[in-house]
Amino acid sequence: MREIRVATAQFENRDNDPAFNLGRIHDLTRTAVEQGAEIVSFHEGCIPGYTWVQPLSYQLLADVAEPVPDGPSVKRLVKIAQEFSTIVMAGLFEIEPDGRIYNCYVTVGPDGFITKFRKLHPFVNPHLTPGEGYNVIDLLGCKVGFLICYDNNLCENVRLTTMLGAEIIFMPHVTCGLPSPMPGRGKIDRQLWENRHQDPVRLRQEFNGPKGREWLMKWLPARAWENGIYAVFSNPIGWDYDTVKPGLSMILDPFGEVLVETNSLEDSVVVGLLTPDKLELSSGHRYINARRPELYDKLVEPQESVTMPGWTMEHENESGSQQRS
């Protein structure tokens, strides 16, 4: 790995409005590049919006999804990357010729499409197909991996992405401010968001409390620390279909420390300098070398995989819903 400046952004996306959302990606990319960013990353599903697809039928979801890399949104991203001579990463729904639909995260540069990653644990709509595996690539002299939102809640996914060589893992999310039985968690009052200019203190208290940053700090630094990697977390801010999201986009270093973060109550971007020296010095680097795989048979026993978030989705009927943690 070499020294590299990486940006993570947050913005209030509009549901089913790719033109608007791509406009925000364009403007925030400019801001990031003006601060020296060589890679600019955005949140999960940021091009069409994400949470609003919960109740969509297969056909309606298919109408939202696009081919990758030949769809219009990826082509627009490439133009943004060309205009600012940088790498841009963003999320959308991908459709294959056979009709399968994926939650997809794409990476493009000035020379065009580079790669894509499909979410391993999709759940927001029942017509989404799980991704088929991990993806680690060489990018600008660094080893880069990808995991989308829920994928990062399973420590095995981050560990295996690291073991495939990743030094930086991009972690696009749409999270926080969700119903939960955990103490202190739950939705954030929309009126606090709408009144943020008159009363920013109350909203920031919600964003930084157990509904937002305090919950992230229970596990996100651990993923960076236990694996000795840079974690680049992106998340939307503002009204997202039926909940308020707190943004809080940040980059954590291989010691699990916050390198840069934004506490802005608006669309924002932060840029961090990622350096190679921390990788081998980190505890996670030592822990990976100390593993004893001969003891891990239980980890690979076959099981039925059920991806269940901590909140009930609109496509779930009442009889199928249950209390979650």
Beta strands, then each sheet from edge to edge (+ up, - down):
strand 1: 4-10
strand 2: 39-41
strand 3: 87-95
strand 4: 101-109
strand 5: 112-118
strand 6: 136-139
strand 7: 142-146
strand 8: 168-172
strand 9: 230-234
strand 10: 237-240
strand 11: 243-246
strand 12: 250-252
strand 13: 258-261
strand 14: 268-274
sheet 1: 5+ 4- 3+ 2+ 1+ 14-
sheet 2: 6+ 7- 8- 9- 12+ 13-
sheet 3: 10+ 11-
end
